Amino acid sequence: MSPCVKRGSFTRNELQDFMDRKAESGKSCSTVDHLRWDLHQNFEMAADEHYIPKSPAARLFTPRQANRADKPIMTWEAVSQVFSPP
């Protein structure tokens, strides 16, 4: 373990603040969500290996302010055109 980080020194609030800052900096929702997943997996492994008592990342969430891509939505007319006989 790195001597720079004291065991058990991360809290859920610190990790969530980190996630919030990434979202506010303009990172995409997908990037922030992958970061959440990575943090969760790494801390779960550390807890499973008894490096830490429990995972502080267990209840992290992707912030609402993370940039979400606009999803194109088909109109009923466009759907009818796709499924109409040639």
Buried (B, 14 or more C-beta within 10 A) or exposed (E): EEEEEEEEEBEBEEBBEBBBEBBEEEBBBEBBBEBBEEBBEEBBEBBEEEEBEEBBBEEBEBBEEBEEEEEEEEEEEEEEEEEEEE
